[in-house]
Amino acid sequence: MINLELVTLSGVKLRTKVYEVKLPTPQGQIAVFENHAALVTLASPGVITVREQSNTPDDMQQNYAIDSGVIEIADNTVRVLVDEAEKDSEVSAKEAEEALARAKQLRAEAKDRTSLDKAQALVDRQASRLKIAELKRRNRR
């Protein structure tokens, strides 16, 4: 088992022992199991997927939408530091769809590079929220 800590600006979002955690990085998704090599890398906006036990079925995994941040892996501990994180049960698919549409509109209306970068970050965030909401909906079936 590995220790997983998901820490946001508002505090510890999750601290638990897990069998596996999948993390979004700029190089792609990585899966971390017990005895993983030490690593410090960036976290990309995306979805963290948590498998609590080796026999946890795919449709019972927990999903978290995250912003970009930092990932530290050492001594069977995975620490993810991000501005915001939301669990799939906290996200409404309808609200996420509407927020994504608004973010895309902001991106289309951006007049300078700074506004475009902020709008793109918002689009990425809302796309992650929508993805975990859809995963939750699909897994309920």
FIDRENMAR-514088 format. One record per residue (C-alpha): residue in one letter; x, y, z. Coordinates in steps of 0.02 Angstrom, whole numbers, plus 50000, padded with zeros to 5 digits. Layout:
rest a	xx X	yy Y	zz Z
...
END
This chain:
rest m	xx 50000	yy 50000	zz 50000
rest i	xx 50053	yy 50179	zz 49971
rest n	xx 50008	yy 50337	zz 50066
rest l	xx 49918	yy 50465	zz 49960
rest e	xx 49903	yy 50648	zz 50009
rest l	xx 49806	yy 50770	zz 49900
rest v	xx 49836	yy 50945	zz 49966
rest t	xx 49750	yy 51103	zz 49902
rest l	xx 49759	yy 51286	zz 49951
rest s	xx 49616	yy 51253	zz 50072
rest g	xx 49704	yy 51109	zz 50157
rest v	xx 49715	yy 50920	zz 50147
rest k	xx 49581	yy 50854	zz 50028
rest l	xx 49628	yy 50672	zz 50046
rest r	xx 49747	yy 50572	zz 50155
rest t	xx 49730	yy 50384	zz 50139
rest k	xx 49818	yy 50221	zz 50100
rest v	xx 49789	yy 50158	zz 49923
rest y	xx 49843	yy 50016	zz 49809
rest e	xx 49866	yy 50124	zz 49653
rest v	xx 49852	yy 50305	zz 49599
rest k	xx 49854	yy 50370	zz 49420
rest l	xx 49918	yy 50548	zz 49399
rest p	xx 49914	yy 50671	zz 49253
rest t	xx 50085	yy 50742	zz 49208
rest p	xx 50149	yy 50844	zz 49059
rest q	xx 50227	yy 50682	zz 48992
rest g	xx 50063	yy 50586	zz 49008
rest q	xx 49975	yy 50487	zz 49141
rest i	xx 50081	yy 50387	zz 49264
rest a	xx 50024	yy 50247	zz 49377
rest v	xx 50105	yy 50232	zz 49548
rest f	xx 50111	yy 50071	zz 49647
rest e	xx 50203	yy 50019	zz 49805
rest n	xx 50393	yy 50040	zz 49798
rest h	xx 50387	yy 50165	zz 49654
rest a	xx 50550	yy 50255	zz 49617
rest a	xx 50570	yy 50427	zz 49696
rest l	xx 50509	yy 50565	zz 49581
rest v	xx 50465	yy 50749	zz 49582
rest t	xx 50366	yy 50809	zz 49431
rest l	xx 50232	yy 50930	zz 49379
rest a	xx 50048	yy 50887	zz 49390
rest s	xx 49947	yy 50935	zz 49237
rest p	xx 49766	yy 50988	zz 49246
rest g	xx 49671	yy 50825	zz 49233
rest v	xx 49605	yy 50677	zz 49330
rest i	xx 49682	yy 50582	zz 49474
rest t	xx 49614	yy 50404	zz 49485
rest v	xx 49628	yy 50309	zz 49649
rest r	xx 49613	yy 50120	zz 49671
rest e	xx 49599	yy 50085	zz 49857
rest q	xx 49629	yy 49897	zz 49852
rest s	xx 49703	yy 49780	zz 49722
rest n	xx 49530	yy 49703	zz 49697
rest t	xx 49437	yy 49870	zz 49681
rest p	xx 49343	yy 49861	zz 49515
rest d	xx 49370	yy 50000	zz 49388
rest d	xx 49194	yy 50067	zz 49411
rest m	xx 49224	yy 50090	zz 49599
rest q	xx 49383	yy 50193	zz 49584
rest q	xx 49381	yy 50371	zz 49649
rest n	xx 49416	yy 50515	zz 49530
rest y	xx 49474	yy 50691	zz 49570
rest a	xx 49485	yy 50838	zz 49450
rest i	xx 49642	yy 50940	zz 49485
rest d	xx 49730	yy 51098	zz 49430
rest s	xx 49913	yy 51098	zz 49389
rest g	xx 50036	yy 51081	zz 49531
rest v	xx 50176	yy 50971	zz 49595
rest i	xx 50189	yy 50784	zz 49626
rest e	xx 50315	yy 50709	zz 49746
rest i	xx 50340	yy 50521	zz 49759
rest a	xx 50457	yy 50451	zz 49892
rest d	xx 50459	yy 50310	zz 50020
rest n	xx 50288	yy 50240	zz 49971
rest t	xx 50208	yy 50412	zz 49988
rest v	xx 50128	yy 50511	zz 49846
rest r	xx 50101	yy 50694	zz 49886
rest v	xx 50004	yy 50800	zz 49761
rest l	xx 50003	yy 50989	zz 49790
rest v	xx 49876	yy 51086	zz 49685
rest d	xx 49772	yy 51244	zz 49698
rest e	xx 49605	yy 51152	zz 49684
rest a	xx 49539	yy 50974	zz 49680
rest e	xx 49362	yy 50907	zz 49672
rest k	xx 49301	yy 50729	zz 49698
rest d	xx 49183	yy 50658	zz 49567
rest s	xx 49039	yy 50655	zz 49692
rest e	xx 49057	yy 50845	zz 49713
rest v	xx 49034	yy 50886	zz 49528
rest s	xx 48872	yy 50901	zz 49431
rest a	xx 48888	yy 50855	zz 49246
rest k	xx 48764	yy 50991	zz 49198
rest e	xx 48857	yy 51127	zz 49294
rest a	xx 49024	yy 51066	zz 49225
rest e	xx 48957	yy 51072	zz 49046
rest e	xx 48893	yy 51249	zz 49071
rest a	xx 49056	yy 51306	zz 49152
rest l	xx 49156	yy 51230	zz 49009
rest a	xx 49049	yy 51322	zz 48881
rest r	xx 49077	yy 51487	zz 48975
rest a	xx 49265	yy 51454	zz 48984
rest k	xx 49273	yy 51420	zz 48797
rest q	xx 49179	yy 51583	zz 48765
rest l	xx 49304	yy 51678	zz 48872
rest r	xx 49445	yy 51598	zz 48775
rest a	xx 49366	yy 51648	zz 48609
rest e	xx 49347	yy 51828	zz 48671
rest a	xx 49524	yy 51843	zz 48742
rest k	xx 49610	yy 52001	zz 48680
rest d	xx 49788	yy 51971	zz 48741
rest r	xx 49906	yy 51830	zz 48787
rest t	xx 49874	yy 51845	zz 48975
rest s	xx 49685	yy 51834	zz 48952
rest l	xx 49706	yy 51689	zz 48832
rest d	xx 49818	yy 51594	zz 48954
rest k	xx 49695	yy 51620	zz 49098
rest a	xx 49548	yy 51567	zz 48989
rest q	xx 49642	yy 51411	zz 48930
rest a	xx 49680	yy 51362	zz 49110
rest l	xx 49495	yy 51381	zz 49149
rest v	xx 49448	yy 51275	zz 48997
rest d	xx 49570	yy 51139	zz 49055
rest r	xx 49499	yy 51143	zz 49231
rest q	xx 49318	yy 51133	zz 49175
rest a	xx 49358	yy 50993	zz 49051
rest s	xx 49432	yy 50892	zz 49195
rest r	xx 49277	yy 50923	zz 49301
rest l	xx 49165	yy 50867	zz 49158
rest k	xx 49270	yy 50710	zz 49133
rest i	xx 49252	yy 50653	zz 49314
rest a	xx 49065	yy 50692	zz 49311
rest e	xx 49047	yy 50584	zz 49155
rest l	xx 49150	yy 50445	zz 49233
rest k	xx 49037	yy 50449	zz 49386
rest r	xx 48881	yy 50444	zz 49277
rest r	xx 48950	yy 50301	zz 49170
rest n	xx 49001	yy 50199	zz 49322
rest r	xx 48828	yy 50211	zz 49400
rest r	xx 48752	yy 50114	zz 49255
END
